[in-house]
Amino acid sequence: MTWLITGGAGYIGAHVARAMAAAGEPVLALDDLSAGVRARLPRDIPLVQGSSLDGDLLKRILTEHSVTGVVHLAARKQVGESVAEPTRYYQENVGGLATLLDAVAQAGVRRFVLSSSAAVYGNPDADLITEDTPCAPMSPYGETKLAGEWLVRAAGRAHGIATVCLRYFNVAGAASPELADTGVFNVVPMVFDRLTRGEAPRIFGDDYPTPDGTCVRDYIHVADLADAHLAAARHLAADGAEGDLTVNIGRGEGVSVRELVTLIGEVTGDRRPALVEPRRPGDAPRAVASAGLAAEALGWRARRGLREMVESAWQGWLLHRGG
Ligand SMILES: NC(=O)c1ccc[n+]([C@@H]2O[C@H](COP(=O)([O-])OP(=O)(O)OC[C@H]3O[C@@H](n4cnc5c(N)ncnc54)[C@H](O)[C@@H]3O)[C@@H](O)[C@H]2O)c1
């Protein structure tokens, strides 16, 4: 088996490539380096610089490297940007995936893992979100993830490709400081950014119907998420693997924004009180995964807790942003 990891120089992709390689799976990364960083990958993981929109390149590398499975993470991921530039998001996230699936089918690759997102669910009224909870994405980004899942399943059926779609909940932390997320798009780096500037962290809305009034989310350590990809790859590599599987990747445990901000205060030693600002449009009060299917179907469950996520993310922040 050789696995192609698209987006392999990205925050999650580099964790996935390293975890799979460490477990003995031969891997090869593809990344256009638009947001990726070459140094995230060790020398023994080859990186092809190129785009998932380049069908000829894809066909060549799938064949030349005798690729037998693909883990597709390359995508644009900013919700706000997707609202401003929906056509670009559809082109890159759905068009890029269609181009890749064409190449995969032509090269006879029979295993495919897609990086999806809890954004496919939108704002569901559910205590625990199961894979059967109706999907109603609230942004073009979430739409491209849902359309991507449809496309993966349809191509899987048409071409005999066994597929797994992983719906990640809120990803945080780093396996080592140099692999940390350097963007400021998620709540943990957003709070670090405020503290580093000497400003109070912001909480958007404390009048939600949740125990402390702030939004509740399910946080998952990126190293656990990487292990989930390994489990998905092994599931697909097992004899007779066929059909499609769609699973939530979360811990099944809700944490409020206020609880998170308090923990960040403890970890960073900067306990200044948060500023409460008005709600942001589109924020769901609660989004917590039912994590049972991943355990049952993949034999995977998260092992790392919230403190480990925050501490490792903070070490990464200090390395990249100089504290
Ligand atoms: N970070 C999260 O919280 C989160 C949550 C749910 C889902 N996801 C999904 O996980 C995947 C990885 O996210 P991430 O946080 O590591 O983001 P990232 O931006 O760090 O990684 C994406 C990588 O893909 C590369 N890339 C983008 N477009 C490409 C293209 N057309 N061809 C080749 N390479 C391309 C980028 O250079 C980057 O290295 C994405 O599909 C994202 O939608 C992320």
PDBQT file of the ligand as one rigid body, heavy atoms in Angstrom, charges set to zero:
ROOT
HETATM    1  N1  LIG A 401      -8.721  22.754  10.987  1.00  0.00    +0.000 N 
HETATM    2  C1  LIG A 401      -9.971  22.399  11.303  1.00  0.00    +0.000 C 
HETATM    3  O1  LIG A 401     -10.454  22.731  12.390  1.00  0.00    +0.000 OA
HETATM    4  C2  LIG A 401     -10.808  21.564  10.351  1.00  0.00    +0.000 A 
HETATM    5  C3  LIG A 401     -12.071  21.133  10.761  1.00  0.00    +0.000 A 
HETATM    6  C4  LIG A 401     -12.847  20.352   9.881  1.00  0.00    +0.000 A 
HETATM    7  C5  LIG A 401     -12.331  20.006   8.638  1.00  0.00    +0.000 A 
HETATM    8  N2  LIG A 401     -11.103  20.462   8.256  1.00  0.00    +0.000 N 
HETATM    9  C6  LIG A 401     -10.608  20.072   6.936  1.00  0.00    +0.000 C 
HETATM   10  O2  LIG A 401      -9.335  19.466   7.092  1.00  0.00    +0.000 OA
HETATM   11  C7  LIG A 401      -8.543  19.686   5.938  1.00  0.00    +0.000 C 
HETATM   12  C8  LIG A 401      -7.184  20.203   6.328  1.00  0.00    +0.000 C 
HETATM   13  O3  LIG A 401      -7.355  21.391   7.084  1.00  0.00    +0.000 OA
HETATM   14  P1  LIG A 401      -6.150  22.120   7.820  1.00  0.00    +0.000 P 
HETATM   15  O4  LIG A 401      -6.694  22.742   9.048  1.00  0.00    +0.000 OA
HETATM   16  O5  LIG A 401      -4.973  21.241   7.913  1.00  0.00    +0.000 OA
HETATM   17  O6  LIG A 401      -5.881  23.301   6.786  1.00  0.00    +0.000 OA
HETATM   18  P2  LIG A 401      -4.518  23.785   6.105  1.00  0.00    +0.000 P 
HETATM   19  O7  LIG A 401      -4.859  24.999   5.316  1.00  0.00    +0.000 OA
HETATM   20  O8  LIG A 401      -3.422  23.850   7.100  1.00  0.00    +0.000 OA
HETATM   21  O9  LIG A 401      -4.221  22.557   5.131  1.00  0.00    +0.000 OA
HETATM   22  C9  LIG A 401      -4.711  22.454   3.822  1.00  0.00    +0.000 C 
HETATM   23  C10 LIG A 401      -3.518  22.142   2.947  1.00  0.00    +0.000 C 
HETATM   24  O10 LIG A 401      -3.956  21.916   1.620  1.00  0.00    +0.000 OA
HETATM   25  C11 LIG A 401      -3.124  22.642   0.724  1.00  0.00    +0.000 C 
HETATM   26  N3  LIG A 401      -3.957  22.926  -0.429  1.00  0.00    +0.000 N 
HETATM   27  C12 LIG A 401      -5.036  23.730  -0.510  1.00  0.00    +0.000 A 
HETATM   28  N4  LIG A 401      -5.577  23.674  -1.730  1.00  0.00    +0.000 NA
HETATM   29  C13 LIG A 401      -4.831  22.805  -2.453  1.00  0.00    +0.000 A 
HETATM   30  C14 LIG A 401      -4.889  22.310  -3.768  1.00  0.00    +0.000 A 
HETATM   31  N5  LIG A 401      -5.837  22.711  -4.631  1.00  0.00    +0.000 N 
HETATM   32  N6  LIG A 401      -3.960  21.414  -4.174  1.00  0.00    +0.000 NA
HETATM   33  C15 LIG A 401      -2.969  20.988  -3.330  1.00  0.00    +0.000 A 
HETATM   34  N7  LIG A 401      -2.863  21.428  -2.062  1.00  0.00    +0.000 NA
HETATM   35  C16 LIG A 401      -3.798  22.327  -1.629  1.00  0.00    +0.000 A 
HETATM   36  C17 LIG A 401      -2.650  23.854   1.489  1.00  0.00    +0.000 C 
HETATM   37  O11 LIG A 401      -1.416  24.382   1.016  1.00  0.00    +0.000 OA
HETATM   38  C18 LIG A 401      -2.516  23.291   2.900  1.00  0.00    +0.000 C 
HETATM   39  O12 LIG A 401      -1.212  22.775   3.130  1.00  0.00    +0.000 OA
HETATM   40  C19 LIG A 401      -9.352  20.615   5.037  1.00  0.00    +0.000 C 
HETATM   41  O13 LIG A 401     -10.012  19.826   4.086  1.00  0.00    +0.000 OA
HETATM   42  C20 LIG A 401     -10.341  21.236   6.003  1.00  0.00    +0.000 C 
HETATM   43  O14 LIG A 401     -11.522  21.629   5.358  1.00  0.00    +0.000 OA
HETATM   44  C21 LIG A 401     -10.328  21.225   9.093  1.00  0.00    +0.000 A 
ENDROOT
TORSDOF 0
